[in-house]
């Protein structure tokens, strides 16, 4: 039979009524409402994740604009050099027994300067594209220094021949499209040779410029007096040259010499020194800066000479140093940091509404809690969109006043009480003020956030001591 006889219905009715009453008490209890609020907070992580994605997308968009401007003006510049590169050949035997083959292999030796001084001035400006600002610069760099007479035995002991006349002086430049003027190399103040495109070394990925030293007759050591005599080496020499180069974001150098000195000045007011070495001396003022680096070769694990076949030119890159020119736009980081505290502030806002509810005869529906949560999450969307246009501080004020005012008015209407709306306004004023303080503390942000969270938890705990979480007293009354 699908249904019990009527005489059994009277036995089940008390059980069903008792169960229904218990479920009703549970659903009406503050404890169940509290658990429901916790569930809503977890549900709100979904739109919060979308906000995180929006922040990342806008930050990538800004970076894309910076890269676009850099491609047109000049990218970050890294200058490695000058380097003296000399080709040589060695005899190599491969195979065994009757299959032994003897061949000559061409390689290149790299010799680093004995001394190098770079005196530079970077003239900066800010280019505007859409709503974004990009810092660019034009660098006027003067190089002077000296090379000791290169000794091939420092690189290889069994060189069959050294082609001294094919030696080149090379300067690696990360973005050669930024070079804006011709350059010439002065040797010992008497000979001038023009720089040519490329690094001057085949089968290498490095960009740069080079000078062929073959026409610098006074540079070669020769056993005879004939001008075409095969040189036995290169003499020590002094050099000078200048570069005019466009770039953006960064200007860095490699400490290639036994003693490298870089003196850099700029009209940029907010530099960020970067790389393996910080300046020995620096002068900062609101309109410009000056910095000076002095780096000995002992501070880098790179010898003064090596074979290019064994190590690439990029081996100096880990020891690069310099300065970063960045427009001080930190609102993406600030909005991202603010979003990290979203869960804590959502919970605090919900608990404020919950405490008002349990002290009132009017109940707040879960959908109304959801509206409160969505409004608080929309605070970050307003903050991000306005910050891109008018800066972080004014955007924060607008977003905080808009969301705080809307929620205070909404709670006042839901609870039919102006006083409770004013209480919520005060609570949001404290919340948003505390969040702004945490964002600006930087180094102490975690400590401030932890203390704030602990204090909020303590306030909620002691504010709910008299709450009848099960709802039994209300039902008994």
C-alpha positions as CSV (number, residue, x, y, z in Angstrom):
1,X,0.0,0.0,0.0
2,X,1.2,3.5,-0.9
3,X,-0.3,5.2,2.1
4,X,-0.7,3.9,5.7
5,X,-4.2,3.4,7.1
6,X,-5.7,6.4,8.8
7,X,-5.2,4.9,12.2
8,X,-1.4,5.2,11.8
9,X,-1.6,8.9,10.7
10,X,-2.3,9.9,14.3
11,X,0.9,8.2,15.4
12,X,3.1,10.1,12.9
13,X,1.5,13.5,13.3
14,X,3.2,14.5,16.6
15,X,6.6,13.4,15.2
16,X,6.2,15.5,12.1
17,X,5.0,18.5,14.1
18,X,7.8,18.2,16.5
19,X,10.3,17.9,13.7
20,X,8.8,20.9,11.9
21,X,9.0,23.0,15.1
22,X,12.6,22.0,15.6
23,X,13.5,22.9,12.0
24,X,11.6,26.2,12.4
25,X,13.5,27.1,15.6
26,X,16.8,26.2,13.9
27,X,16.1,28.4,10.8
28,X,15.0,31.3,13.1
29,X,17.9,31.0,15.5
30,X,20.8,33.5,15.4
31,X,23.2,30.6,15.2
32,X,21.8,29.4,11.9
33,X,21.8,33.0,10.6
34,X,25.5,33.3,11.6
35,X,26.3,30.1,9.7
36,X,24.4,31.4,6.7
37,X,26.3,34.6,6.8
38,X,29.6,32.6,6.8
39,X,28.3,30.7,3.7
40,X,27.5,34.0,2.0
41,X,31.0,35.2,2.6
42,X,32.4,32.1,0.9
43,X,30.0,32.6,-2.0
44,X,31.2,36.1,-2.4
45,X,34.8,34.9,-3.0
46,X,33.6,34.2,-6.6
47,X,33.0,37.9,-7.5
48,X,36.1,38.8,-5.5
49,X,38.2,36.5,-7.7
50,X,36.7,38.3,-10.7
51,X,37.9,41.6,-9.2
52,X,41.4,40.1,-8.7
53,X,41.3,39.2,-12.4
54,X,40.2,42.7,-13.3
55,X,43.1,44.2,-11.4
56,X,45.6,41.9,-13.1
57,X,44.1,42.7,-16.5
58,X,44.4,46.4,-16.0
59,X,47.9,46.1,-14.7
60,X,48.9,44.1,-17.8
61,X,47.2,46.7,-20.0
62,X,49.3,49.4,-18.4
63,X,52.4,47.3,-18.9
64,X,51.5,46.7,-22.5
65,X,51.2,50.4,-23.1
66,X,54.6,51.0,-21.5
67,X,56.1,48.3,-23.8
68,X,54.5,49.9,-26.8
69,X,56.0,53.3,-26.1
70,X,59.3,51.6,-25.3
71,X,59.4,49.9,-28.7
72,X,59.0,53.2,-30.4
73,X,61.2,55.4,-28.2
74,X,63.7,52.9,-26.8
75,X,63.5,50.0,-24.4
76,X,65.4,49.5,-21.2
77,X,69.1,49.9,-22.0
78,X,71.9,47.6,-20.7
79,X,75.4,48.5,-21.8
80,X,78.2,45.9,-21.6
81,X,81.6,47.1,-22.7
82,X,83.8,48.0,-24.2
83,X,85.2,44.5,-24.8
84,X,88.4,43.7,-26.8
85,X,87.7,40.6,-28.9
86,X,90.5,38.8,-30.7
87,X,90.1,35.8,-33.0
88,X,92.6,32.9,-32.7
89,X,92.9,29.3,-33.8
90,X,93.8,26.1,-31.9
91,X,94.6,22.7,-33.2
92,X,92.2,20.0,-32.2
93,X,92.4,16.2,-32.7
94,X,89.2,14.1,-32.9
95,X,88.7,10.4,-33.2
96,X,91.1,7.5,-32.4
97,X,93.6,5.4,-34.2
98,X,93.3,5.5,-38.0
99,X,90.2,7.8,-37.6
100,X,92.1,10.5,-35.9
101,X,91.5,13.9,-37.6
102,X,93.4,17.0,-37.0
103,X,91.7,20.3,-37.6
104,X,92.1,24.0,-36.8
105,X,89.3,25.5,-34.9
106,X,88.7,29.3,-34.8
107,X,87.7,30.9,-31.5
108,X,87.7,34.3,-30.0
109,X,89.3,35.7,-26.9
110,X,87.6,38.4,-24.9
111,X,89.8,40.9,-22.9
112,X,88.3,43.4,-20.5
113,X,89.5,46.9,-19.8
114,X,92.0,47.8,-17.1
115,X,90.0,50.9,-16.2
116,X,86.7,52.4,-17.2
117,X,85.0,55.6,-16.3
118,X,81.5,56.4,-17.6
119,X,80.2,59.9,-17.1
120,X,76.5,60.2,-18.0
121,X,73.6,62.5,-18.0
122,X,70.0,61.2,-18.5
123,X,67.5,63.8,-19.6
124,X,64.0,62.5,-18.8
125,X,60.4,63.2,-19.8
126,X,57.0,61.6,-19.4
127,X,55.1,60.5,-22.5
128,X,51.3,60.2,-22.3
129,X,49.3,57.6,-24.1
130,X,45.7,57.1,-23.3
131,X,45.4,57.3,-19.5
132,X,48.9,56.0,-18.9
133,X,52.2,57.8,-18.3
134,X,55.6,56.3,-19.4
135,X,59.0,57.6,-18.3
136,X,61.6,57.8,-21.1
137,X,65.1,59.3,-21.2
138,X,67.9,60.3,-23.5
139,X,71.3,59.4,-22.1
140,X,74.5,61.2,-23.0
141,X,77.3,58.9,-22.0
142,X,81.0,59.5,-22.2
143,X,83.3,56.5,-21.9
144,X,87.0,56.6,-21.2
145,X,89.5,54.1,-20.0
146,X,92.4,51.9,-20.9
147,X,93.3,48.4,-22.0
148,X,96.5,46.6,-21.0
149,X,98.4,44.8,-23.7
150,X,96.4,41.6,-24.2
151,X,98.2,38.3,-23.5
152,X,96.6,35.3,-25.4
153,X,98.2,32.9,-22.9
154,X,95.7,34.1,-20.3
155,X,93.0,32.5,-22.4
156,X,94.7,29.5,-24.1
157,X,98.2,28.0,-23.9
158,X,98.3,26.3,-27.3
159,X,97.1,28.9,-29.8
160,X,98.3,28.1,-33.3
161,X,97.8,31.7,-34.5
162,X,96.3,34.9,-33.3
163,X,94.8,37.3,-35.9
164,X,95.5,40.5,-34.1
165,X,94.6,42.6,-37.1
166,X,91.1,41.2,-37.0
167,X,90.6,42.4,-33.4
168,X,87.5,44.5,-32.7
169,X,86.5,46.7,-29.8
170,X,82.8,45.9,-29.1
171,X,80.1,47.5,-27.0
172,X,77.0,45.4,-26.3
173,X,73.8,47.5,-26.3
174,X,70.5,45.8,-25.4
175,X,68.4,47.9,-27.8
176,X,70.5,49.4,-30.6
177,X,67.4,51.1,-32.0
178,X,67.8,53.7,-29.2
179,X,71.2,54.9,-30.5
180,X,70.5,58.4,-31.9
181,X,73.9,59.6,-33.1
182,X,77.0,58.3,-34.8
183,X,79.9,57.3,-32.6
184,X,83.6,57.2,-33.0
185,X,86.4,55.6,-31.0
186,X,89.4,57.7,-30.1
187,X,92.6,55.7,-29.4
188,X,95.4,57.4,-27.4
189,X,93.9,60.8,-28.5
190,X,95.5,60.5,-31.9
191,X,93.5,58.0,-34.0
192,X,89.7,58.1,-34.5
193,X,87.8,55.1,-35.9
194,X,84.0,54.9,-36.5
195,X,81.8,52.4,-34.9
196,X,79.9,50.0,-37.1
197,X,76.6,48.1,-36.6
198,X,76.5,44.7,-34.9
199,X,78.7,43.4,-32.1
200,X,81.3,42.3,-34.7
201,X,81.2,38.6,-33.6
202,X,79.5,36.0,-35.8
203,X,77.0,33.5,-34.3
204,X,76.1,35.5,-31.2
205,X,72.8,36.8,-30.1
206,X,74.1,40.0,-28.5
207,X,73.3,43.4,-30.0
208,X,75.7,46.2,-30.1
209,X,78.3,48.2,-32.1
210,X,82.0,47.6,-32.9
211,X,85.1,49.1,-34.2
212,X,87.6,47.2,-36.4
213,X,91.1,48.0,-35.1
214,X,92.9,46.9,-38.3
215,X,93.5,50.5,-39.4
216,X,94.9,51.7,-36.1
217,X,98.5,51.2,-37.1
218,X,100.1,52.5,-33.9
219,X,98.1,49.9,-31.9
220,X,99.9,46.8,-33.2
221,X,103.2,45.4,-31.9
222,X,105.2,44.2,-34.9
223,X,108.7,42.5,-35.2
224,X,109.5,44.5,-38.3
225,X,109.1,48.0,-39.8
226,X,107.0,47.0,-42.8
227,X,103.4,48.2,-42.6
228,X,102.1,44.9,-43.6
229,X,104.2,42.8,-41.2
230,X,102.2,40.3,-39.2
231,X,101.7,41.9,-35.7
232,X,102.8,39.9,-32.7
233,X,100.3,41.5,-30.4
234,X,98.4,44.7,-29.4
235,X,100.0,47.5,-27.4
236,X,98.3,48.9,-24.3
237,X,96.1,51.9,-25.3
238,X,93.7,54.5,-23.9
239,X,90.3,55.0,-25.4
240,X,87.4,57.5,-25.5
241,X,84.0,57.5,-27.1
242,X,80.5,58.9,-26.5
243,X,77.0,57.5,-27.0
244,X,73.7,59.2,-27.3
245,X,70.9,56.8,-26.6
246,X,67.2,56.7,-26.0
247,X,65.7,54.4,-23.5
248,X,62.9,53.8,-21.0
249,X,62.4,52.5,-17.5
250,X,66.0,51.4,-16.9
251,X,69.6,52.3,-17.6
252,X,72.1,49.7,-16.5
253,X,75.8,49.0,-17.0
254,X,78.2,46.1,-16.6
255,X,81.3,46.4,-14.4
256,X,83.7,45.2,-17.1
257,X,86.9,46.8,-15.9
258,X,89.4,46.1,-13.2
259,X,88.2,49.4,-11.8
260,X,84.8,50.6,-13.0
261,X,83.5,54.0,-12.2
262,X,80.1,55.3,-13.2
263,X,78.9,58.9,-12.5
264,X,75.4,59.5,-13.5
265,X,73.2,62.6,-13.1
266,X,69.6,63.1,-14.1
267,X,66.6,65.4,-13.8
268,X,64.4,62.5,-12.6
269,X,63.2,63.2,-9.0
270,X,62.3,59.7,-8.0
271,X,65.0,57.2,-9.0
272,X,65.2,53.6,-7.9
273,X,68.7,52.2,-7.8
274,X,68.9,48.6,-8.8
275,X,71.1,45.7,-9.7
276,X,74.0,44.0,-8.0
277,X,75.6,47.2,-6.7
278,X,74.2,50.3,-5.1
279,X,75.8,53.7,-5.5
280,X,78.8,54.5,-3.3
281,X,77.5,58.1,-3.2
282,X,74.2,59.6,-4.0
283,X,72.6,63.0,-3.9
284,X,68.8,63.2,-4.1
285,X,66.7,66.3,-4.2
286,X,63.1,67.1,-5.5
287,X,64.3,68.0,-8.9
288,X,67.3,65.8,-9.8
289,X,69.7,63.2,-8.5
290,X,73.4,62.3,-8.8
291,X,74.9,58.9,-8.2
292,X,78.4,57.4,-8.3
293,X,79.5,53.8,-8.4
294,X,83.0,52.4,-7.9
295,X,83.3,48.7,-8.5
296,X,86.5,46.6,-8.4
297,X,86.9,43.5,-10.5
298,X,87.1,41.5,-7.3
299,X,83.4,42.1,-6.7
300,X,82.5,39.9,-9.7
301,X,83.3,36.3,-10.5
302,X,84.4,37.0,-14.0
303,X,88.1,36.9,-15.1
304,X,89.7,39.7,-17.2
305,X,90.1,37.4,-20.2
306,X,88.2,34.3,-21.4
307,X,87.4,32.3,-24.5
308,X,84.1,33.3,-26.1
309,X,83.5,29.7,-27.2
310,X,83.3,28.7,-23.5
311,X,81.4,31.6,-22.1
312,X,79.0,34.0,-23.9
313,X,79.1,37.8,-23.7
314,X,76.1,37.8,-21.4
315,X,78.1,36.4,-18.4
316,X,78.4,39.9,-17.0
317,X,74.6,40.4,-16.8
318,X,74.2,39.1,-13.2
319,X,76.5,41.9,-12.1
320,X,74.7,44.7,-13.9
321,X,73.8,47.9,-11.9
322,X,72.1,51.1,-12.6
323,X,68.9,53.1,-12.1
324,X,65.2,52.7,-12.8
325,X,63.1,55.5,-14.1
326,X,59.5,54.7,-13.2
327,X,56.5,57.0,-13.0
328,X,55.5,56.6,-9.3
329,X,52.1,55.0,-10.0
330,X,51.5,52.5,-7.3
331,X,47.7,52.3,-7.3
332,X,47.6,48.9,-8.9
333,X,49.7,47.5,-6.0
334,X,47.6,49.5,-3.5
335,X,44.3,48.2,-5.0
336,X,45.7,44.7,-5.0
337,X,46.8,45.0,-1.4
338,X,43.4,46.4,-0.4
339,X,41.7,43.4,-2.1
340,X,43.7,41.0,0.1
341,X,41.8,42.4,3.1
342,X,38.4,42.0,1.4
343,X,37.4,38.9,3.3
344,X,38.1,40.4,6.7
345,X,36.2,43.6,5.9
346,X,33.3,41.6,4.4
347,X,33.1,39.6,7.6
348,X,33.2,42.8,9.7
349,X,30.5,44.5,7.8
350,X,28.3,41.5,7.9
351,X,28.8,41.2,11.6
352,X,27.9,44.8,12.1
353,X,24.6,44.3,10.3
354,X,24.1,41.0,12.2
355,X,24.5,42.7,15.6
356,X,22.0,45.4,14.6
357,X,19.6,42.7,13.5
358,X,19.7,40.6,16.6
359,X,19.0,43.8,18.7
360,X,16.0,44.7,16.5
361,X,12.6,43.2,15.8
362,X,13.2,43.5,12.1
363,X,15.0,40.6,10.4
364,X,17.5,41.1,7.5
365,X,16.9,38.6,4.7
366,X,20.0,36.6,3.4
367,X,19.4,38.3,0.0
368,X,19.9,41.7,1.7
369,X,23.1,40.4,3.2
370,X,24.2,39.4,-0.3
371,X,23.5,43.0,-1.5
372,X,25.6,44.3,1.3
373,X,28.5,42.0,0.3
374,X,28.3,42.8,-3.4
375,X,28.3,46.5,-2.7
376,X,31.5,46.1,-0.6
377,X,33.1,44.1,-3.4
378,X,32.1,46.8,-5.9
379,X,34.1,49.2,-3.8
380,X,37.3,47.8,-5.3
381,X,36.0,48.2,-8.9
382,X,35.2,51.8,-8.2
383,X,38.6,52.3,-6.6
384,X,40.5,50.8,-9.5
385,X,38.5,52.6,-12.2
386,X,38.7,56.1,-10.5
387,X,42.4,55.6,-9.5
388,X,43.4,55.2,-13.2
389,X,41.8,58.6,-13.9
390,X,42.4,60.8,-10.8
391,X,44.9,59.1,-8.6
392,X,44.6,56.7,-5.6
393,X,43.7,59.1,-2.8
394,X,40.8,60.9,-4.5
395,X,39.6,57.6,-5.9
396,X,39.7,56.0,-2.4
397,X,37.6,58.9,-1.0
398,X,35.0,58.6,-3.8
399,X,34.7,54.8,-3.6
400,X,34.6,54.8,0.3
401,X,32.0,57.6,0.5
402,X,29.9,56.1,-2.3
403,X,29.8,52.5,-0.9
404,X,29.7,53.5,2.7
405,X,26.9,56.0,2.1
406,X,24.9,53.6,0.0
407,X,25.2,50.8,2.6
408,X,24.4,53.1,5.5
409,X,21.2,54.3,3.8
410,X,20.3,50.8,2.8
411,X,20.6,49.5,6.4
412,X,18.7,52.4,7.7
413,X,15.8,51.6,5.3
414,X,15.9,47.9,6.0
415,X,15.9,48.4,9.8
416,X,13.6,51.4,9.5
417,X,15.9,53.3,11.8
418,X,17.9,56.4,11.1
419,X,20.0,55.8,14.2
420,X,21.1,52.4,13.0
421,X,22.0,53.9,9.6
422,X,24.2,56.4,11.4
423,X,25.8,53.5,13.4
424,X,26.6,51.8,10.1
425,X,28.0,55.0,8.7
426,X,30.3,55.3,11.7
427,X,31.3,51.6,11.3
428,X,32.2,52.1,7.6
429,X,34.1,55.3,8.4
430,X,36.2,53.3,10.8
431,X,36.6,50.4,8.4
432,X,37.7,52.4,5.4
433,X,39.9,54.6,7.5
434,X,41.6,51.6,9.0
435,X,42.1,50.0,5.5
436,X,43.7,53.2,4.2
437,X,46.0,53.3,7.2
438,X,47.0,49.7,6.6
439,X,47.7,50.4,2.9
440,X,50.0,53.3,3.7
441,X,52.0,51.6,6.5
442,X,53.7,49.3,3.9
443,X,56.4,47.7,6.1
444,X,54.0,47.4,9.0
445,X,50.9,46.6,7.0
446,X,50.8,42.9,8.1
447,X,51.2,43.8,11.7
448,X,48.5,46.5,11.6
449,X,46.2,44.1,9.7
450,X,46.7,41.3,12.2
451,X,46.1,43.6,15.2
452,X,43.0,45.1,13.5
453,X,41.6,41.6,12.7
454,X,42.2,40.5,16.3
455,X,40.5,43.5,17.8
456,X,37.5,43.1,15.5
457,X,37.2,39.5,16.5
458,X,37.4,40.4,20.2
459,X,34.7,43.1,19.7
460,X,32.4,40.6,18.0
461,X,33.0,37.9,20.7
462,X,32.1,40.2,23.6
463,X,29.3,41.9,21.8
464,X,27.6,38.6,21.3
465,X,28.0,37.2,24.8
466,X,24.3,37.7,25.5
467,X,23.1,36.3,22.2
468,X,20.8,33.3,22.4
469,X,22.4,31.4,19.5
470,X,20.0,28.5,19.6
471,X,16.9,30.8,19.8
472,X,15.4,28.8,22.7
473,X,14.8,31.7,25.0
474,X,12.9,33.6,22.2
475,X,10.7,30.6,21.5
476,X,10.1,30.0,25.2
477,X,9.0,33.5,25.6
